[in-house]
């Protein structure tokens, strides 16, 4: 991401909306980069229909290639769809259900909500993953992926370097320690937000999980309702509970990346 775009996104996040932004240059940068999306008021059930439609159109191989390409090129937005796709593996088709009539008991989506898709897009670009599992993020990440051209993967050096770090962890390593180790990889340019998003994503796909707290490949969990390791944690589930002693789930690595890497003859 260019420095100008990064600054513009931070200006947007500080302001809370495009309308409140004071810096005309930042607004111009967002507009020139196609970052501004409309605010839409959407009913829960319509959002669910949109979400499942985009999931039905999504191709796993394309999403994996985009992840690998985005990791290599330092483009977090290319990685985000894999996070959404993993969570959607067992995401139930459902109508709005709520004991209190405000948020859905199944997915935590609101009965009706004004969604600022520029904000959702900012999360896509700055984290490269969802940390909340919010349905609007899952929908947007998949929709943008479906519209994007297929990615060309010419190298997986960064991916391999990340795997080397993951496989070399010490038993007491926490996600915070692991995040610092990844950012210290020679040649990698990743902000703290981006590296945290990467670890959140690796949790979602089950590469970083624990025997008790697993990724989303086999079972859907509402991220807003799952347990947290501490009240103040800002890690997503399940990487929040991961420690170095649990290592890497090699089966999940094979499931998500094995076929793609072999087809590219890069492993």
Steps between C-alpha positions, in 0.01 A plus 500: 500500500633843413576749776235739366229235504601384847478858629164551331358184657622606843342843448174327410511274807571795730213698348253212507355570157590661168257784574688595818844498339668842496795424273390542138820332380424186700149488357644539151749215560220271621287586197787455252572154644137388487480477878171680555184290512142599577328469835212255467217423738451124474264255667664196661327251269601693186861509621487125557372448145783714362759325714400147399477607134859626507614185681339285231700691236830485689777267378738370765801471267457859385474620860810305604697639206393852596614437857842377388539785251390758756738365761788519252418850375398657832134547400285401800176558311579198280523277808169595662271273300670188638401604850138544391497181295627295795233637735234436236587129474226412747318832530131406530231624266250667730245775548523760773461337842526702819373479855527878534418609146818696429788266410472153350575224750669296227733749328471822708384691193254780567135474392552812291823699481662785312828353378787727400676285242788750482572403862473131414739558209746676734505187719567293188799715402650559844454155661454259212256296709187531707552504875130525587340257254235767431275383213552826309876442503465142379266613222717790385828306508351221287323739261820695435691176449242373253529823298881499499708338225680177581838552667826379350728334756863508392667460840412381849818614673312705759256216568789259547678746731184534709469121520861474615422738785180314590674162506784635711298645787580436863250339734419819689466725196177700492330659198665829596847344497423322174379825343830669586696208354308521174556874470872438555527276192762648271343676203143486629316831522199456721339737747395379843137509385580292191703240691228466760246456224716227348511307829125545547451355151731205569284429803181515293635241254617276787875530447535662842251336735490299822341163579213682675475810282502410132466686171189511284560214259280252686259715702354851489545716807370851555819698571297748704383227737804273535712523817791744521831433669471833680255786513742739330617273217485631145596170337237311303390144575663248520854644477420688822553167684798376298841441658823374348452161665211435258721561197365495146209291376670340200172342393339842464800625301464207263121545474517867406828536315628157395318457168556859393872497572547166325306620194729801482802270535631724775543218754 
